Amino acid sequence: MTEGQVLDIVRDAIYTVIICAAPVLLVSLVVGLIVSIFQTVTSIQEQTLTFVPKILAVFISLLIFGPFILEHVTEFITELWNDFSIYI
């Protein structure tokens, strides 16, 4: 296995992680921004108000984007297994 092959695998793995994590992180970012604006407007500084909506939004986004994430991870692993003989 050459250094180029290792770098290709690492590059593909990082790309897969970014693609799979992006939808959930964007949902969390948007919900956090909305909650922060709500807290600023109403002057409510409750700490749990920031975490509970984000956790719920992340769980819901995982339910929605779960098949998309599973498809990309499965595709990446299948590609690794198919090229396994090349790496040895």
Buried (B, 14 or more C-beta within 10 A) or exposed (E): EEEEEEEEBEEEEEEBEEBBEEBBEEBBEEBBEEBEEEBEEEEEEEEEBBEEBBEEBBEEBEEEBEEEBEEBBEEBEEEEEEEEEEEE
